[in-house]
Amino acid sequence: MAKNKKDKPIFLIVLLVVFVGLIGSFIIYNIVTPSYNYDDEQFNHIDNWQTDLLLLGIQEEGNYLVYSYLESCGACQQIKNNVLGFAADNNEAISLYLADAAKPSLSNSRDYRPGTSTTVPTLLVMNGSNLVEEITGTQSILEALEAIEDGNYE
């Protein structure tokens, strides 16, 4: 069987079209998908466990959330857009505060941190200055946020 000399240019053109299509898809996906950073000014942050939680206990009516994370934590990075997207979309219904576990001011006040977990990521469900629930692990945190968003959290 003799090969047609026109097969090679057609194959290269098809390959080029597929490549350009993939690159275009990635670009469009990155433009359409919101990307958040933990240090964004739009999010509430906790700087000291003792003073900030005392103030929040007085200011917040009902439940609020405290999300403890590390920038260097792979699991925290994995769910970052989910957690921060939740905070951006649901701040009117329930406040979410970010606690960077690497901050010296948080480390220095860790005796006042509610709960027992020393791992990140951790989501604290608070009511006033009382700990309602402590949720650790990416899947558990995502499930809790989804339940809160759907109004199914107890």
PAFI-100556 format. One record per residue: residue in three letters; y, z, x of N, C-alpha, C in turn. Coordinates in steps of 0.05 Angstrom, whole numbers, padded with zeros to 5 digits. Example, Ala and Ser with C-alpha at 12.3 -4.5 7.8 and 13.67 -1.06 7.14 Angstrom:
<rs>
 code    n_Y    n_Z    n_X   ca_Y   ca_Z   ca_X    c_Y    c_Z    c_X
  ALA -00114  00156  00264 -00090  00156  00246 -00066  00156  00264
  SER -00045  00142  00257 -00021  00143  00273  00001  00157  00258
</rs>
This chain:
<rs>
 code    n_Y    n_Z    n_X   ca_Y   ca_Z   ca_X    c_Y    c_Z    c_X
  MET -00024  00000  00017  00000  00000  00000  00025  00000  00018
  ALA  00041 -00019  00013  00066 -00021  00028  00087 -00005  00013
  LYS  00103  00010  00028  00125  00025  00016  00149  00007  00013
  ASN  00163  00012 -00009  00188 -00002 -00014  00209  00010  00004
  LYS  00225 -00006  00017  00247  00005  00034  00269  00018  00018
  LYS  00270  00012 -00008  00290  00024 -00025  00283  00053 -00033
  ASP  00258  00062 -00029  00250  00088 -00037  00264  00110 -00021
  LYS  00269  00105  00005  00281  00125  00022  00310  00131  00013
  PRO  00327  00111  00009  00355  00117  00000  00355  00131 -00028
  ILE  00337  00123 -00046  00337  00136 -00072  00329  00165 -00070
  PHE  00309  00171 -00053  00301  00198 -00048  00323  00215 -00037
  LEU  00338  00205 -00018  00360  00219 -00006  00383  00224 -00026
  ILE  00388  00205 -00043  00408  00208 -00063  00400  00229 -00083
  VAL  00375  00229 -00092  00365  00250 -00110  00367  00277 -00097
  LEU  00359  00279 -00072  00360  00304 -00058  00389  00314 -00055
  LEU  00408  00297 -00050  00436  00304 -00048  00447  00313 -00075
  VAL  00440  00300 -00096  00449  00308 -00123  00438  00335 -00130
  VAL  00413  00341 -00124  00401  00367 -00129  00416  00389 -00113
  PHE  00420  00383 -00088  00434  00402 -00070  00462  00408 -00080
  VAL  00477  00388 -00087  00505  00391 -00097  00504  00407 -00124
  GLY  00484  00401 -00141  00481  00415 -00166  00476  00445 -00162
  LEU  00459  00451 -00143  00453  00480 -00137  00478  00494 -00127
  ILE  00492  00482 -00108  00516  00494 -00097  00537  00498 -00120
  GLY  00540  00478 -00137  00558  00480 -00159  00550  00502 -00178
  SER  00525  00505 -00183  00515  00527 -00201  00521  00554 -00189
  PHE  00517  00558 -00163  00523  00583 -00151  00553  00589 -00152
  ILE  00570  00570 -00148  00599  00574 -00149  00607  00581 -00177
  ILE  00597  00568 -00197  00604  00574 -00225  00594  00602 -00233
  TYR  00570  00609 -00224  00559  00635 -00230  00577  00657 -00218
  ASN  00586  00654 -00194  00603  00674 -00181  00630  00675 -00193
  ILE  00640  00654 -00204  00666  00654 -00218  00664  00668 -00245
  VAL  00643  00663 -00259  00639  00673 -00286  00630  00703 -00286
  THR  00614  00711 -00267  00603  00738 -00266  00624  00757 -00253
  PRO  00632  00778 -00268  00652  00796 -00256  00639  00812 -00233
  SER  00655  00817 -00213  00646  00833 -00190  00665  00857 -00187
  TYR  00653  00880 -00185  00669  00905 -00184  00665  00918 -00157
  ASN  00684  00935 -00149  00683  00951 -00125  00686  00980 -00133
  TYR  00671  00998 -00120  00673  01026 -00126  00701  01037 -00123
  ASP  00717  01026 -00104  00743  01037 -00099  00766  01024 -00115
  ASP  00758  01008 -00135  00778  00996 -00153  00795  01017 -00166
  GLU  00821  01012 -00167  00840  01031 -00179  00835  01035 -00209
  GLN  00822  01016 -00222  00819  01018 -00251  00798  01039 -00259
  PHE  00783  01049 -00240  00762  01069 -00245  00772  01097 -00238
  ASN  00762  01117 -00253  00768  01145 -00248  00750  01155 -00226
  HIS  00762  01171 -00208  00747  01182 -00185  00749  01212 -00185
  ILE  00729  01225 -00175  00728  01254 -00170  00731  01258 -00140
  ASP  00749  01276 -00133  00754  01281 -00104  00744  01308 -00096
  ASN  00741  01327 -00115  00732  01354 -00108  00717  01364 -00132
  TRP  00692  01373 -00127  00675  01382 -00149  00687  01406 -00164
  GLN  00698  01425 -00150  00708  01449 -00163  00733  01443 -00180
  THR  00754  01433 -00168  00779  01429 -00182  00778  01407 -00203
  ASP  00766  01384 -00195  00766  01361 -00214  00749  01367 -00238
  LEU  00725  01378 -00234  00708  01384 -00257  00720  01406 -00275
  LEU  00734  01425 -00263  00748  01445 -00279  00769  01432 -00297
  LEU  00784  01414 -00285  00805  01400 -00301  00792  01382 -00322
  LEU  00771  01368 -00315  00758  01351 -00334  00746  01367 -00357
  GLY  00735  01390 -00351  00724  01407 -00372  00745  01416 -00392
  ILE  00769  01417 -00384  00791  01424 -00402  00802  01400 -00416
  GLN  00804  01377 -00401  00817  01353 -00412  00798  01337 -00430
  GLU  00773  01334 -00423  00755  01316 -00438  00744  01329 -00463
  GLU  00746  01315 -00485  00734  01324 -00510  00707  01309 -00513
  GLY  00686  01324 -00517  00660  01311 -00519  00648  01305 -00492
  ASN  00628  01288 -00493  00614  01281 -00468  00629  01262 -00451
  TYR  00625  01265 -00425  00635  01245 -00405  00614  01243 -00383
  LEU  00617  01223 -00367  00596  01217 -00346  00608  01219 -00318
  VAL  00592  01228 -00300  00599  01229 -00272  00577  01214 -00256
  TYR  00584  01193 -00243  00565  01177 -00228  00569  01182 -00198
  SER  00548  01193 -00185  00549  01199 -00157  00534  01177 -00141
  TYR  00547  01167 -00120  00537  01144 -00106  00544  01145 -00076
  LEU  00533  01128 -00061  00541  01123 -00033  00544  01093 -00029
  GLU  00565  01085 -00015  00569  01056 -00009  00545  01045  00007
  SER  00533  01062  00024  00511  01053  00041  00484  01053  00027
  CYS  00483  01062  00002  00458  01065 -00013  00450  01038 -00025
  GLY  00427  01028 -00018  00418  01002 -00029  00414  01003 -00059
  ALA  00403  01024 -00069  00399  01027 -00098  00426  01028 -00113
  CYS  00446  01042 -00101  00472  01044 -00113  00486  01016 -00114
  GLN  00482  01000 -00093  00493  00973 -00092  00479  00956 -00113
  GLN  00453  00960 -00116  00437  00944 -00135  00447  00947 -00164
  ILE  00456  00971 -00172  00465  00975 -00199  00495  00978 -00202
  LYS  00510  00973 -00180  00539  00976 -00180  00552  00961 -00202
  ASN  00547  00935 -00205  00561  00919 -00226  00553  00929 -00254
  ASN  00529  00939 -00258  00521  00949 -00284  00537  00974 -00291
  VAL  00538  00993 -00272  00552  01018 -00276  00582  01014 -00280
  LEU  00594  00998 -00262  00623  00994 -00263  00630  00976 -00287
  GLY  00612  00958 -00294  00617  00942 -00318  00616  00960 -00343
  PHE  00598  00979 -00344  00597  00998 -00366  00623  01014 -00367
  ALA  00632  01023 -00344  00657  01039 -00343  00681  01022 -00353
  ALA  00682  00997 -00345  00704  00980 -00353  00703  00974 -00383
  ASP  00679  00970 -00394  00676  00962 -00422  00676  00985 -00441
  ASN  00669  01009 -00433  00665  01032 -00451  00684  01055 -00446
  ASN  00704  01052 -00430  00721  01074 -00423  00735  01087 -00448
  GLU  00739  01072 -00468  00752  01083 -00493  00732  01102 -00507
  ALA  00706  01095 -00506  00686  01111 -00521  00677  01135 -00505
  ILE  00672  01131 -00479  00662  01153 -00462  00673  01148 -00433
  SER  00685  01168 -00422  00696  01165 -00395  00674  01167 -00374
  LEU  00676  01151 -00353  00658  01152 -00331  00674  01156 -00306
  TYR  00667  01177 -00290  00681  01184 -00266  00662  01178 -00242
  LEU  00674  01168 -00221  00658  01161 -00197  00662  01182 -00176
  ALA  00639  01190 -00163  00639  01210 -00142  00626  01198 -00118
  ASP  00641  01191 -00097  00631  01181 -00072  00619  01204 -00056
  ALA  00593  01206 -00055  00580  01229 -00042  00586  01231 -00012
  ALA  00597  01210  00000  00604  01210  00028  00631  01223  00033
  LYS  00647  01227  00012  00674  01238  00016  00672  01267  00026
  PRO  00686  01273  00048  00685  01301  00058  00694  01322  00038
  SER  00713  01315  00021  00723  01334  00001  00701  01341 -00019
  LEU  00684  01321 -00025  00661  01327 -00044  00639  01342 -00029
  SER  00634  01335 -00004  00614  01350  00011  00622  01379  00015
  ASN  00648  01384  00020  00658  01411  00024  00657  01428 -00002
  SER  00657  01415 -00025  00656  01430 -00050  00629  01427 -00064
  ARG  00608  01419 -00049  00583  01414 -00062  00570  01438 -00076
  ASP  00578  01462 -00068  00568  01486 -00082  00576  01487 -00111
  TYR  00596  01472 -00118  00606  01472 -00146  00596  01448 -00162
  ARG  00581  01431 -00148  00570  01407 -00162  00549  01416 -00182
  PRO  00551  01405 -00206  00531  01412 -00227  00505  01398 -00221
  GLY  00483  01410 -00229  00457  01399 -00226  00444  01406 -00200
  THR  00420  01397 -00196  00405  01404 -00172  00398  01380 -00154
  SER  00402  01356 -00164  00394  01333 -00148  00413  01329 -00125
  THR  00402  01322 -00102  00418  01315 -00078  00415  01286 -00071
  THR  00403  01270 -00089  00399  01242 -00084  00420  01225 -00098
  VAL  00423  01201 -00089  00440  01181 -00102  00423  01157 -00108
  PRO  00428  01143 -00129  00449  01148 -00149  00440  01169 -00169
  THR  00460  01184 -00179  00455  01204 -00199  00477  01202 -00220
  LEU  00469  01204 -00245  00488  01204 -00267  00487  01231 -00280
  LEU  00510  01244 -00282  00512  01270 -00295  00525  01265 -00323
  VAL  00512  01275 -00343  00524  01275 -00370  00535  01302 -00374
  MET  00562  01304 -00377  00576  01329 -00379  00588  01332 -00407
  ASN  00591  01357 -00415  00606  01364 -00439  00623  01388 -00431
  GLY  00649  01383 -00430  00667  01403 -00418  00659  01408 -00390
  SER  00654  01433 -00382  00645  01439 -00355  00615  01444 -00354
  ASN  00601  01438 -00376  00572  01442 -00377  00557  01417 -00372
  LEU  00536  01419 -00356  00518  01397 -00351  00499  01394 -00375
  VAL  00499  01370 -00387  00481  01364 -00409  00455  01353 -00398
  GLU  00457  01334 -00380  00434  01321 -00368  00440  01309 -00341
  GLU  00420  01310 -00324  00422  01298 -00297  00402  01276 -00295
  ILE  00411  01252 -00290  00393  01228 -00290  00394  01216 -00262
  THR  00371  01213 -00250  00369  01201 -00223  00352  01175 -00224
  GLY  00357  01158 -00206  00342  01133 -00203  00354  01110 -00219
  THR  00353  01087 -00207  00366  01063 -00218  00357  01057 -00247
  GLN  00331  01056 -00251  00321  01048 -00278  00329  01068 -00299
  SER  00327  01094 -00293  00334  01114 -00312  00364  01114 -00319
  ILE  00380  01109 -00298  00409  01107 -00303  00416  01083 -00320
  LEU  00404  01060 -00314  00410  01036 -00330  00401  01040 -00359
  GLU  00378  01053 -00363  00368  01058 -00390  00387  01077 -00405
  ALA  00396  01097 -00391  00415  01116 -00404  00441  01103 -00412
  LEU  00452  01087 -00394  00477  01073 -00400  00473  01053 -00423
  GLU  00451  01040 -00424  00445  01022 -00446  00443  01037 -00473
  ALA  00430  01060 -00472  00427  01077 -00496  00454  01087 -00505
  ILE  00471  01095 -00487  00498  01105 -00494  00514  01082 -00506
  GLU  00512  01058 -00493  00527  01035 -00503  00518  01027 -00531
  ASP  00492  01029 -00536  00481  01022 -00563  00484  01045 -00583
  GLY  00494  01068 -00574  00497  01090 -00593  00471  01105 -00599
  ASN  00450  01101 -00581  00424  01113 -00585  00419  01137 -00566
  TYR  00439  01146 -00553  00435  01168 -00533  00437  01195 -00548
  GLU  00417  01212 -00542  00417  01238 -00554  00421  01259 -00533
</rs>
